[in-house]
Amino acid sequence: MNKITIREAVREEAPVIADFQVLMAMETEGCSLRHDIIMKGVKAVFEDPAKGRYFIAEEAGKPLASMLITPEWSDWRNSFVWWFQSVYVIPEARRRGIFRMMYNHVREMAEKEGAAGLRLYVEAENSRAQKTYEAMGMDSTHYKMYEWMRE
């Protein structure tokens, strides 16, 4: 097995990231995303770094996973909280600790850059993911999420 590296994604990887997002949405929510819209959304992050940063896990030059980190300003903490979003690990690379490696990489960056903390949301029924996050020292909060989304 080759070494897995975690690094910030580059603009040329937008098609891979978009493909991962289409796969993730179908797998986790049974949701079919329009590829043209997701591709524009991914490219928008590269065009405006204030929207977030993508990270890639790769092995021997092959992308195995991607994630998006988005900043949210916290007036309570006078700092940004970083949100993990759009996390996808290809099926054949799962259960190898790749998300943990990506989490640790981002956490080190957050500490160096002065972020107040890290957050993520998880599908309520995804107990396997919840156990993973808890094993890494993340705590479930007392907040419940609500949303309004335009179709």
C-alpha positions in Angstrom: 0.0 0.0 0.0 1.2 3.5 -0.9 1.3 6.4 1.4 -1.9 8.5 1.6 -1.4 12.2 1.5 -3.8 15.0 2.4 -3.6 18.3 0.6 -5.6 21.3 -0.5 -7.3 20.6 -3.8 -6.5 22.6 -6.9 -8.9 24.0 -9.5 -8.1 21.3 -12.0 -9.6 18.7 -9.6 -13.1 20.3 -9.8 -14.5 17.6 -12.0 -13.4 14.8 -9.6 -14.8 16.7 -6.6 -18.1 17.3 -8.5 -18.3 13.6 -9.4 -17.7 12.7 -5.8 -20.5 15.0 -4.7 -23.0 13.5 -7.1 -22.1 10.0 -5.8 -22.3 11.1 -2.2 -25.7 12.7 -2.6 -27.2 9.6 -4.2 -25.6 7.2 -1.7 -26.5 9.2 1.5 -29.8 10.8 0.6 -31.0 9.2 -2.5 -30.7 12.6 -4.1 -29.9 13.1 -7.7 -27.8 16.2 -8.2 -27.6 18.0 -11.5 -23.9 17.7 -12.5 -23.9 21.1 -14.3 -25.1 22.9 -11.1 -22.7 21.0 -8.7 -19.8 21.7 -11.1 -20.6 25.5 -11.0 -20.8 25.3 -7.2 -17.4 23.5 -6.9 -15.8 26.0 -9.3 -17.2 28.9 -7.3 -15.2 27.8 -4.3 -12.0 27.9 -6.3 -12.9 31.3 -7.7 -13.7 32.8 -4.2 -11.6 31.3 -1.4 -13.9 33.1 1.2 -16.5 30.4 0.3 -14.3 27.6 1.6 -11.4 25.2 0.8 -11.5 21.7 -0.7 -9.1 19.0 0.5 -8.2 15.8 -1.3 -6.8 12.5 0.1 -4.8 10.7 -2.5 -2.7 7.6 -2.9 -0.2 7.2 -5.7 -1.8 10.2 -7.4 -5.4 8.8 -7.3 -8.0 10.8 -5.4 -9.6 8.7 -2.7 -11.6 11.3 -0.9 -12.6 15.0 -0.8 -14.1 17.4 1.6 -15.1 21.0 1.8 -14.3 23.3 4.8 -16.4 26.4 5.0 -15.9 29.2 7.5 -18.7 30.6 9.7 -18.1 33.7 11.8 -18.8 33.3 15.5 -19.4 36.6 17.3 -19.4 34.5 20.6 -15.9 33.5 20.0 -14.6 36.4 17.8 -13.3 33.8 15.4 -14.3 31.5 12.6 -15.7 28.0 13.2 -14.8 25.6 10.4 -17.5 23.3 9.0 -16.8 20.0 7.4 -19.1 19.6 4.4 -19.3 17.4 1.3 -17.2 14.6 2.7 -16.8 11.7 0.4 -14.5 8.7 0.5 -14.7 6.2 -2.5 -16.1 2.9 -1.4 -12.9 0.8 -2.0 -11.0 3.2 0.3 -13.3 3.2 3.3 -12.5 1.8 6.7 -8.8 2.8 6.2 -8.8 5.9 8.5 -8.9 8.4 5.6 -11.5 10.7 7.2 -9.5 10.6 10.4 -6.3 11.7 8.5 -8.2 14.5 6.8 -9.8 15.6 10.1 -6.4 15.7 11.8 -4.9 17.6 8.9 -7.7 20.2 9.0 -7.6 20.4 12.8 -3.9 21.2 12.8 -4.5 23.9 10.3 -7.5 25.3 12.3 -5.3 25.5 15.4 -2.5 27.2 13.5 -4.9 29.7 11.8 -6.8 30.5 15.0 -10.2 28.9 14.2 -12.4 28.6 17.2 -13.3 25.0 16.4 -14.6 22.5 14.0 -18.2 21.4 13.3 -20.1 19.1 11.1 -23.6 17.8 10.7 -24.5 14.2 10.1 -27.6 12.4 8.9 -29.6 11.4 12.0 -29.7 7.7 10.9 -26.0 7.4 10.1 -24.9 5.8 13.3 -21.6 4.5 11.8 -20.5 8.0 10.9 -21.6 9.3 14.4 -19.5 6.6 16.1 -16.5 7.6 13.9 -16.8 11.3 14.9 -17.2 10.4 18.6 -14.2 8.1 18.5 -12.2 11.1 17.2 -13.2 13.2 20.3 -16.0 15.2 18.7 -19.1 15.8 20.9 -22.7 15.7 19.8 -24.4 19.0 20.6 -27.7 19.9 22.0 -28.7 21.8 18.8 -31.2 20.4 16.3 -30.9 21.6 12.8 -33.7 23.2 10.8 -33.6 24.3 7.2 -35.5 25.9 4.4 -34.1 25.0 1.0 -35.3 26.2 -2.4 -36.0 23.3 -4.8 
